[in-house]
Amino acid sequence: MQVLATLLLLTLVWAYAQLEWGVPQTVKRNLVQARGSIMAADGKVLARSVDGKRVYPQGTLAGQVVGMMGTSNGLEGLEYAYNRVLESGEDVHLTLDTFMQAAAESALARAVPAHEAVYGSVVILEARTGRVLAAASYPRFDPNKWREYSQDDRRNRPFLDVFEPGSTVKGLVVAAALNEGLTTPTARYDTPMRRHVGGRWGSVINDAVQHPLTLTTQQVLRYSSNVGMSHIVEQFEPEKMRNYLLDYGFGADVDLPVVSTATGRLQPLRNWDDLVRVTNAFGQGMSSTTLQLAAAYNTLANDGRYLPPRLVEGAAGSTQRREVLRPEVARTVRKMLQEVVEEGIPTQAGVKGYALGGKTGTSQVVVDGRYSSTVYDSVFAGFFPANAPRVTVAVMVHGAKIGWHGSMLAAPIFQEVSSEILSNWAAVPQPEAAPESPAK
C-alpha cells in the first residue's frame, strides 16, 4: 500500500509539473496564433501567424519595414510599432504596393554591389495622397531568419538614415525663389567656375561641371551650378529661405504616427550668414532622410502642396498639410526639372517616350568632423509623368567606391524603377515627350 501511495503521489507531482510548465508555452502559442496580420495595399500578406509561429510569407520584401517578432512581442519595425494593435488580433493594412516595393529593392540589389557601395534606400510616394508605395533598403533582410542578420541589416534605412541631400535641394530652392519673385527661369547670371562667398570670413565655392560663363536659372539646374545658386539666393532673406526648407519638411519630425523615423537637421537661424545661406541652397550643411527628401519633392509633384507621408491605412489624419508654393510655380519647376533630365542626363535618368523630371545630388560625407574626399552619398529625387505626376521617387546610396556621382548611380536606379512602373502601368509612350518652355 505504501508503495502504491508513493507511486500515486509521484504521478500527481509529475502531472502538476507538466501542467505548470506547459501553460506558458500554450499561452505563448495562443498569443502568437491570435496576433493580427500585416497586409500590403494589394492584399499580399507580409506577416501572419501559422501553427503558433510568426511567419513572413514574402521573405525579404519590405523586411525592414515589417520588422520581426520575438517570443511574444514585436521587436522591430511595424511588429514593434503596432504591437498592441496586432496583439488584440487586428490586422494592420499598409499603403505599400508590393510590385513597386519589389522593383525598388531589385534596382538597389543590382546597383549597390556593382558600385561597391555600403547601403542604399528608395522611397516611392503616391503624389496626390502622400501614401508610401515603397520603402526599400539594401542590404535585404528576411524576418523569418532575423537572428542571422546584423542590426545594420535590420535597419529601416529610408526612414532612419540621415544624409546631406546635396544638389537635389537646388530644385526646391529655385522653386522657392520663383515663388518669392527673386528669379525667373530665363534670368541670367555670371557664373565662373568658382566664386568667393561670405566676405572676409567666407569661403570659395566651386562648380564641378564645365559650363558657359553665364547661365540662366534653367541652366543653373541643368549644369548643377553652385555658383549660379549663390546668385539666385543672394537676395533671399535668411529667415524666409529657411522657412521654405522647413515647409518642405526638412529639419522637422515626419508626421508618421507610431513608426520610428529620424529627423534631418537645419542650422539654427542665428547661424545663417551669407555662406550658410548659399551652402544650404545646394544642400550642404543640412540633412535629410530619404523619406523626407521624397516628401519635399512631392510638394513639386503635388502642385505646391506638402503632404505628410502615410504608411498605415486608417492611421490618424495629419494636420501638417500645407501650401508651400503657388500651383503655377510648382508646374513651372516640374517643366524645368524635366528639361534637366532630357537635356542633361537622358541616358542616365530618362525613359524614352515618357516625361520624367528630377535632379541629381552628390554629397561629401562628414567623417571625423570633416568632409571626406573619398566617401560620398549619391542622391536623386524626381517624379513622373512630369506634367501630371502620379509618383515621386527619392534614391540614396552611401559609400560607393565606383561611379559615386548622382548621375552615375542614383539616377540610373531612378530610371530602372521608373521604367518598371511605367511598364506595369502599360503607359503608352509619347512620340514627343519634350516639355513646354518654362514660363518666363
Helices and strands as residue ranges (DSSP letters): H 2-34, E 38-39, E 45-50, E 53-55, H 63-66, E 68-69, E 74-76, H 77-81, H 83-87, E 92-93, H 98-114, E 119-126, E 132-138, G 143-148, H 157-160, H 168-179, E 188-190, E 194-197, G 199-201, E 203-206, E 214-216, H 217-222, H 226-232, H 238-247, G 269-271, H 274-281, H 290-301, E 305-306, E 322-323, H 327-339, I 340-344, H 346-349, E 357-367, E 370-384, E 391-398, H 410-425
